[in-house]
Amino acid sequence: MSVVFVEPRPKGRKEGEPIEEFVVETLTDKPLATFPTQEAAIKWAREHNRTPLVARIRYLNDKARPDQWREV
């Protein structure tokens, strides 16, 4: 299974600002799908044989740092 990242949007928002949507992305920042909830994004990723990763802290999302991500 390939790894995908479930990220909140808008990108670059400050901690405490509302999340508008969640995007499932590849390592190269290519968006695959957009969802209103993180749960829906994770479900979609699993249904498409992907391993979803979410940020341990939502406003830190550096894909080059594996310690910032956890598998769900």
C-alpha angles and dihedrals in degrees: 000000000000121000122246130182124230106210132179121236144254091056115226094025118152123249110278096025114122121266113233100189145338123245128202108218139176124234089268092057093254107152114227101177143348127222139179093232137037090231092058091049092051092047091051092050092052092047088055093051095254129135107234120214125191129195116260087220112028098220092050108073109151104152091199090066109071092188089068092062135067131192117242 
